[in-house]
Amino acid sequence: MRLTPERISLLQRWRSDKVAFAAEVLKVRNEKAKIVPLVPNENQVELNEAISGRLKTYVLKSRKIGASTWVAADFFHEALFVPGTEVMVVAHSEDAVKTNISPIYHRFYNYMPEWLKEMVPLRKQNDHLLEFDPKHGSRISFRTSGTEGFRGGTPNCLHCSEFAFWPDPVTTIASLFSSAPDDARVILETTANGLNYAYGLWNDEDPVWEKVFLPWTEDRRCVAKFAAKKYEEVVQAASDYDLTPQQLNWWNNVYKTKAAGNLRKLFQEFPITPSMAFVSTGGRYFHSVFSVSGEPKEGYIRYSEPEKYRVYIMGIDTAGGNEGGDYSAFVVLDATDMTKMRTVASYYGRVSERPFAKMVVKEVQLWRALAVPERNTTGVVVVEELRDALWPYIYHDLDKTDDENVWTRKYGLQTTVKSRPLMLSKLREAVFESWIDCRDQRFQIEANAFAFNGAGRPEAMPGHHDDMVMAHALAVYGASQRQMVADDVMSVRPRGGREIIEYEKKSGKLFRPEDFDDSASSAWGDRGFGVESLLAG
């Protein structure tokens, strides 16, 4: 076939401009089932810029924004204009191949101008293959991740579709990479599916991968004039984000129509942030989505200094310190106002019981805090150290000896199948109601991966820990005994006008000198701390 100058000019422009090629040549089926030109939306424009010139791209996306379609357009363009190109598309299921992926490519070819199809005829066309004439040499194959069909190929362009849903993504991707040449273009594309391999790869700092997140909020089509109903859980989830009223309407609508009233499904398939996408898909225990990633960092953090007339509570979760095991953790909360609890200090690390217990004693003395240690197994060591230090503020239960009318104190909080759900429920309520600031990133990371297991029990997801979560739960639950600290805090005589004002502000009482025991105030030190001097006396 002889090409006219006009067609030669078109081919030259289409080869150098993928956006123009898509808009003028390629056709797609829109939401109303009509065949229309592929004019890229905002997310597709961003995706085009991200993958241009890149060999390795990881695309995390919301559903129905056209990411898979644009990857297909890019690779179809490559196969058409670069003879001998082998494109391989691997989907998570056979149904996805036949229903979602393969039809996109076939539609691209079938709706091309006739003169262009005459230039590049097909040798074979079926659900799993588009093979061009041998003179051209390009081919596009469609496989599933659960088969061995992809082995033996040498793809120049590899599209891993919804790889977070593959049965064994680690093995499959390793096999694909071993088949592909080093300079192959690889695009991993998926919606989230819990804290699995895709989550780990997203948080991996390997610079090989260009990572692109495509939220629905960037798509102008994701708006609605009205919401059929405003769902409180959706409104609450949206409160941390700057959505327009029309976007909030749309999110409320898809919550019912496309997410079947399942908040986790809404977050997974229509996320606003990567953290929301990943951590909301594993049966999360806490409603909040914290924008953190990576592994918790070990060590001690002090967020503020001790203040007079403040009530502090310390939750303490003890571990054995074994390498690869759980972490020992504590958190100190300013619980002067139980509806405005602030994190003032925390520790997170693998350290054996006795050194950790000594650290706890030093810290609890600094803050003059109510200590709420877990007394299960290794936690007993912390209780012993606090008792040896004669620390007066330790959470305790009363236990009555059989056949004797004698009540004894059992120090620490015993975590059992009955008490653990109560502890966690108190913490979840505090987080939901924003009674606690949750500022510690170690807590945020663990809370993101704290979910219901198959039996409905909340616990850390595989490969994660819950030690800082439990430290917070101990502190919040143990606050039921905060009054013994609060009474003594308010018994310290104010020194000077500023402290009197602070005392009256915190206690709601008028300052009267006769209400204070000067000897006790002196023993506690001028700042109301200095606990060592009291215990030594």
C-alpha positions in Angstrom: 0.0 0.0 0.0 1.3 3.4 -1.0 1.3 6.0 1.7 0.3 9.6 1.0 2.3 12.5 2.4 -0.6 13.2 4.7 -0.5 9.7 6.2 3.3 9.8 6.5 2.9 13.0 8.5 0.3 11.4 10.7 2.5 8.3 11.3 5.4 10.5 12.3 3.3 12.5 14.7 1.6 9.5 16.2 4.9 7.8 16.7 6.4 10.7 18.7 3.2 11.7 20.5 1.4 8.9 22.4 -1.3 11.2 23.7 -2.2 12.4 20.2 -2.1 8.8 19.0 -4.5 7.7 21.7 -6.9 10.5 21.2 -7.0 10.2 17.4 -6.6 6.5 16.8 -7.5 4.4 19.8 -11.0 3.7 21.0 -12.4 2.6 24.3 -15.7 1.6 25.8 -16.9 4.2 28.2 -19.2 3.7 31.3 -22.3 4.0 29.1 -21.0 1.2 26.8 -20.3 3.6 24.0 -17.2 3.4 21.8 -15.3 6.7 22.2 -11.8 8.1 21.5 -9.2 7.5 24.3 -8.8 11.1 25.4 -6.7 10.8 28.6 -8.1 12.0 31.9 -6.0 13.7 34.7 -4.7 10.4 36.1 -3.9 9.0 32.7 -1.9 12.2 31.9 0.0 11.8 35.1 0.6 8.2 34.5 1.9 8.9 30.9 4.4 11.4 32.3 5.5 8.9 35.0 6.1 5.9 32.8 7.7 7.8 29.8 11.4 7.0 29.7 11.2 4.7 32.8 12.1 1.0 32.8 10.4 0.1 36.1 7.2 1.7 37.4 4.9 0.6 40.2 1.4 2.1 39.9 -0.9 2.0 42.9 -4.4 3.1 41.9 -8.0 3.6 42.6 -10.4 1.6 40.5 -12.2 2.9 37.4 -9.7 5.7 36.7 -8.3 4.2 33.5 -4.8 3.1 34.7 -4.9 -0.3 33.0 -6.2 1.2 29.9 -3.4 3.7 29.6 -0.7 1.1 30.2 -2.4 -0.9 27.4 -2.3 2.2 25.2 1.4 2.7 25.9 2.4 -0.9 25.2 0.1 -1.2 22.2 1.8 2.0 20.8 5.2 0.3 21.4 4.2 -2.9 19.7 2.8 -1.0 16.7 5.7 1.4 16.1 8.7 -0.7 17.2 8.7 -3.9 15.1 9.7 -7.1 17.0 8.4 -5.9 20.3 7.0 -8.6 22.6 4.4 -7.3 25.0 3.3 -9.7 27.8 0.3 -8.9 30.0 -0.1 -11.0 33.1 -3.4 -10.8 35.0 -4.6 -12.4 38.3 -7.2 -14.6 36.7 -8.5 -16.0 33.4 -11.7 -14.1 33.8 -9.7 -10.9 34.1 -7.8 -11.7 30.9 -10.9 -12.5 28.8 -13.2 -9.8 30.3 -10.9 -6.9 31.2 -7.5 -7.0 29.6 -7.6 -8.7 26.3 -10.6 -6.8 25.0 -8.8 -3.5 25.4 -6.0 -4.4 23.1 -8.3 -6.1 20.6 -10.5 -3.0 20.5 -7.5 -0.8 19.9 -6.5 -2.8 16.8 -10.0 -3.4 15.5 -11.0 0.3 15.5 -7.8 1.5 13.9 -8.1 3.1 10.4 -8.3 0.5 7.7 -5.3 1.8 6.0 -3.2 1.4 9.2 -4.5 -2.1 9.7 -3.4 -2.9 6.1 0.0 -1.6 6.9 0.3 -3.9 10.0 -1.9 -6.9 9.5 -2.4 -9.6 12.1 -1.2 -13.2 11.7 -3.2 -14.5 14.7 -5.9 -13.0 17.0 -7.6 -14.7 20.0 -8.3 -14.2 23.7 -4.6 -14.8 24.6 -2.8 -13.4 21.6 -2.4 -10.5 19.1 0.3 -11.5 16.7 1.3 -9.2 13.9 2.5 -10.3 10.5 6.0 -12.0 10.6 7.4 -9.1 8.5 6.5 -6.8 11.4 7.3 -9.3 14.2 5.5 -7.8 17.2 3.2 -9.8 19.4 1.0 -9.2 22.5 0.2 -12.1 24.7 -2.1 -12.4 27.7 -1.4 -14.8 30.5 -2.6 -15.5 34.1 -0.3 -15.5 37.1 -1.4 -18.9 38.2 -0.1 -20.7 35.1 3.3 -21.5 33.8 2.4 -20.1 30.4 4.5 -17.0 30.8 7.8 -19.0 31.1 10.0 -19.1 28.0 9.0 -15.7 26.7 11.3 -12.7 26.4 9.0 -9.7 26.9 10.3 -6.2 26.1 7.2 -4.7 27.7 5.7 -6.5 30.8 2.4 -5.4 32.3 1.7 -7.0 35.7 -2.0 -6.3 36.2 -3.5 -6.3 39.7 -0.4 -8.2 41.0 -1.4 -7.6 44.6 -4.1 -10.3 44.0 -1.8 -12.9 42.5 -1.7 -16.1 44.5 2.1 -16.1 44.7 3.4 -12.7 43.5 6.9 -13.2 44.8 7.6 -16.4 42.8 5.7 -15.2 39.7 7.4 -11.9 39.4 10.8 -13.5 40.0 10.1 -15.9 37.1 8.9 -13.1 34.9 11.9 -10.9 35.6 14.3 -13.8 34.9 12.7 -14.1 31.4 12.7 -10.4 30.6 15.8 -8.7 29.3 17.5 -6.1 31.6 16.2 -3.2 29.5 12.6 -4.4 29.4 9.9 -1.9 30.4 8.0 -3.3 33.4 4.8 -1.8 34.9 3.4 -3.3 38.1 -0.2 -2.0 38.4 -2.7 -2.8 41.1 -5.2 -1.7 43.7 -4.3 -2.6 47.2 -5.0 -5.9 48.9 -3.9 -5.7 52.5 -0.4 -5.7 53.9 1.1 -8.2 51.5 3.9 -8.3 49.0 2.6 -5.3 47.2 2.6 -3.3 50.4 6.1 -4.2 51.2 7.3 -3.3 47.8 5.5 0.0 47.9 7.4 0.9 51.1 10.7 -0.5 49.9 13.2 2.4 49.3 14.7 0.7 46.3 15.3 3.5 43.8 14.8 1.2 40.8 11.0 1.6 41.0 9.2 4.8 40.1 6.2 4.8 42.3 3.0 6.4 41.2 -0.2 6.7 43.3 -3.4 7.5 41.3 -6.3 8.5 43.6 -9.9 9.0 42.5 -9.8 12.5 43.8 -7.7 13.6 40.8 -10.4 12.4 38.4 -12.9 15.2 37.5 -15.5 12.5 36.8 -15.6 11.5 40.4 -18.1 14.1 41.6 -21.9 14.1 42.3 -24.3 16.9 42.8 -26.2 14.9 45.4 -25.6 12.0 47.7 -28.4 9.5 48.0 -27.5 9.3 51.7 -24.8 10.8 53.9 -23.1 7.9 55.8 -21.6 8.9 59.1 -18.6 6.5 58.7 -17.8 7.9 55.3 -18.1 11.5 56.5 -15.9 10.7 59.4 -13.3 9.1 57.2 -13.3 12.1 54.9 -12.8 14.6 57.7 -9.0 14.5 57.4 -9.0 15.3 53.7 -9.9 18.4 51.8 -12.7 17.0 49.7 -15.2 19.2 47.9 -18.9 18.7 48.7 -19.3 17.1 45.3 -16.5 14.7 45.9 -17.9 13.8 49.3 -21.2 13.1 47.6 -19.6 10.8 45.1 -17.7 8.9 47.8 -20.9 8.4 49.8 -22.6 7.1 46.6 -19.9 4.6 45.7 -19.8 3.4 49.3 -23.3 2.0 48.8 -23.3 1.1 45.1 -19.7 -0.1 44.4 -18.4 -0.9 47.9 -21.6 -2.6 49.1 -21.6 -0.5 52.3 -18.2 -2.0 53.3 -15.9 0.7 54.5 -12.8 -1.4 54.1 -13.8 -2.1 50.5 -14.3 1.6 49.9 -10.9 2.4 51.2 -9.3 -0.4 49.2 -10.9 0.3 45.9 -11.4 4.1 46.1 -8.5 5.4 48.4 -7.4 8.9 48.9 -3.9 8.1 50.1 -1.6 5.0 49.7 -1.9 4.4 53.5 -5.6 4.3 53.3 -5.5 1.9 50.4 -3.2 -0.7 52.0 -4.0 -0.7 55.7 -7.8 -0.5 55.2 -8.0 -3.8 53.4 -7.1 -6.3 56.1 -10.0 -6.0 58.5 -8.5 -3.0 60.4 -9.3 -2.6 64.1 -8.9 1.2 64.3 -10.9 3.5 62.0 -8.1 6.1 61.7 -5.7 5.8 58.8 -2.2 7.1 59.7 0.0 8.4 56.8 3.1 6.6 57.8 5.1 3.8 56.3 8.2 1.7 56.9 9.3 -0.1 60.0 9.0 1.4 63.5 12.3 3.0 64.7 13.7 1.8 68.0 14.6 4.1 70.8 13.4 6.7 73.3 11.5 9.8 72.4 10.5 12.6 74.8 7.9 15.0 73.3 7.7 17.4 76.2 9.0 18.1 79.7 7.2 17.2 83.0 4.9 20.0 84.2 3.5 20.6 87.7 -0.1 19.8 88.3 -0.3 17.4 85.4 -1.4 13.8 85.7 0.7 11.3 83.9 0.0 7.6 83.1 2.6 5.1 81.8 1.5 2.0 79.9 4.2 -0.7 79.9 4.4 -3.8 77.6 7.4 -6.0 78.3 9.1 -8.6 76.0 12.1 -10.8 76.4 14.4 -8.9 74.2 15.1 -11.8 71.8 16.4 -10.9 68.3 13.5 -11.1 65.9 11.0 -11.3 68.8 8.6 -8.8 70.2 9.6 -5.3 71.4 9.4 -3.9 74.9 7.5 -0.6 74.8 6.2 2.0 77.1 4.2 5.2 76.5 3.7 8.1 78.9 0.4 10.0 78.5 -0.6 13.3 80.0 -4.0 12.3 81.2 -4.9 15.5 83.2 -7.9 15.8 80.9 -9.0 12.3 79.8 -10.6 13.8 76.7 -7.4 15.5 75.6 -4.6 12.9 76.3 -1.2 13.9 75.0 1.8 11.6 74.4 4.8 13.0 76.3 7.3 10.2 76.0 7.7 6.7 74.6 10.2 3.9 74.2 10.3 1.0 71.7 13.1 -1.5 71.5 14.4 -5.0 71.9 16.0 -5.1 75.4 15.9 -7.8 78.0 13.5 -7.6 81.0 15.7 -6.3 83.8 17.4 -3.4 81.9 13.9 -2.4 80.6 12.5 -2.6 84.1 15.1 -0.3 85.4 14.5 2.1 82.5 10.8 2.1 83.4 11.5 2.9 87.1 13.6 5.9 86.1 11.0 7.1 83.6 8.0 6.7 86.0 9.9 8.7 88.6 10.6 11.5 86.2 6.9 11.9 85.4 5.6 10.9 88.8 3.3 8.7 86.8 0.8 5.9 87.5 2.6 2.8 86.2 0.3 0.3 84.4 2.5 -2.7 83.6 1.3 -5.9 82.2 2.0 -8.6 84.7 1.9 -11.6 82.4 5.2 -13.6 82.1 8.0 -11.1 81.5 6.0 -8.2 82.8 6.5 -9.5 86.3 10.0 -8.3 86.3 8.8 -4.7 85.8 6.4 -5.1 88.7 9.2 -6.4 90.9 11.4 -3.4 90.1 8.7 -0.9 90.7 7.9 -2.6 94.1 11.6 -2.7 95.0 11.7 1.0 94.3 8.8 1.5 96.7 6.9 3.2 93.9 3.5 4.1 95.3 1.5 4.5 92.0 1.1 1.1 90.4 -2.1 -0.2 88.9 -3.5 -3.1 90.9 -6.4 -5.4 91.5 -7.7 -6.6 94.8 -7.7 -10.4 95.4 -9.5 -12.2 98.2 -7.8 -15.2 99.7 -9.9 -18.3 99.8 -11.7 -18.9 103.1 -10.2 -15.7 104.6 -11.7 -12.3 104.8 -8.4 -10.7 103.6 -8.0 -8.6 100.5 -4.5 -8.3 98.9 -3.2 -6.2 96.1 -2.1 -7.8 92.9 0.1 -5.3 91.1 0.0 -4.9 87.3 -2.7 -5.7 84.8 -3.3 -9.3 83.9 -4.0 -9.6 80.2 -6.5 -12.4 79.7 -9.1 -13.4 77.1 -11.5 -11.3 79.0 -9.4 -8.2 79.9 -7.6 -7.8 76.5 -10.8 -7.0 74.5 -11.8 -4.5 77.2 -8.4 -2.8 77.1 -8.4 -2.6 73.3 -12.0 -1.4 73.2 -11.1 1.5 75.6 -8.2 2.5 73.3 -10.3 2.2 70.2 -12.9 4.5 71.7 -10.2 7.0 72.7 -8.8 7.0 69.1 -12.2 7.2 67.5 -13.3 10.1 69.7 -9.9 11.9 69.3 -9.4 11.7 73.1 -5.8 10.8 72.5 -3.3 12.5 70.1 -1.7 9.2 68.7 1.4 11.3 67.9 3.9 8.4 68.3 4.8 7.1 64.9 5.6 3.6 66.3 2.0 3.5 67.5 0.7 4.7 64.1 2.6 2.1 62.2 1.4 -0.7 64.4 -2.2 0.6 64.5 -2.2 0.6 60.7 -1.4 -3.1 60.7 -3.6 -4.1 63.6 -6.6 -6.0 62.3 -9.2 -8.7 62.9 -8.0 -12.2 62.1 -10.1 -15.0 60.6 -11.5 -15.7 64.1 -12.5 -12.1 64.7 -9.7 -11.5 67.2 -7.8 -8.2 66.8 -4.1 -8.7 66.5 -1.0 -7.6 64.5 -1.0 -8.7 60.9 1.6 -11.3 60.0 5.1 -9.8 60.0 4.1 -6.9 62.2 4.0 -6.2 66.0 1.5 -4.8 68.4 3.7 -3.9 71.4 3.2 -0.1 71.2 -0.5 -0.6 70.6 -0.7 -2.7 73.8 1.3 -0.1 75.8 -1.3 2.5 74.8 -4.1 0.2 75.7 -2.6 -0.5 79.1 -2.2 3.3 79.7 -5.8 4.1 78.7 -7.4 1.2 80.5 -5.3 1.8 83.6 -6.5 5.4 83.8 -9.4 4.2 85.9 -6.9 4.4 88.8 -5.5 7.8 87.9 -7.2 9.5 90.9 -4.5 8.4 93.4 -1.9 10.3 91.3 -4.2 13.3 90.7 -4.9 13.7 94.4 -1.2 13.8 95.3 -0.4 16.1 92.3 -2.9 18.6 93.6 -1.5 18.3 97.1 1.8 20.0 96.2 1.9 23.6 97.4 2.1 26.2 94.5 5.1 28.4 94.6 4.4 31.9 93.4 1.6 33.6 91.5 2.0 31.7 88.3 1.8 28.3 90.0 -1.3 29.4 92.0 -3.0 30.3 88.8 -2.0 27.0 87.2 -3.1 25.1 90.3 -6.6 26.8 90.3 -6.9 26.2 86.6 -6.2 22.5 86.8 -8.0 21.7 90.1 -10.9 24.1 89.9 -10.3 25.0 93.5 -9.3 28.3 95.2 -5.8 28.3 96.6 -5.8 28.1 100.4 -2.4 27.6 102.2 -4.0 25.6 105.0 -5.0 22.9 102.4 -1.3 21.9 101.9 1.1 19.8 103.9 4.4 21.7 103.6 6.5 18.7 104.5 5.0 16.7 101.7 5.4 19.5 99.2 9.0 19.9 100.3 9.8 16.2 100.0 8.5 16.2 96.4 10.8 19.0 95.5 10.2 22.6 94.3 9.0 21.4 90.9 6.7 18.7 92.3 8.9 15.9 91.0 12.3 14.9 92.5 10.8 11.5 93.5 14.1 10.0 94.5 14.3 12.3 97.5 10.9 11.2 98.8 11.7 7.5 98.4 15.1 7.9 100.0 13.5 9.6 103.0 
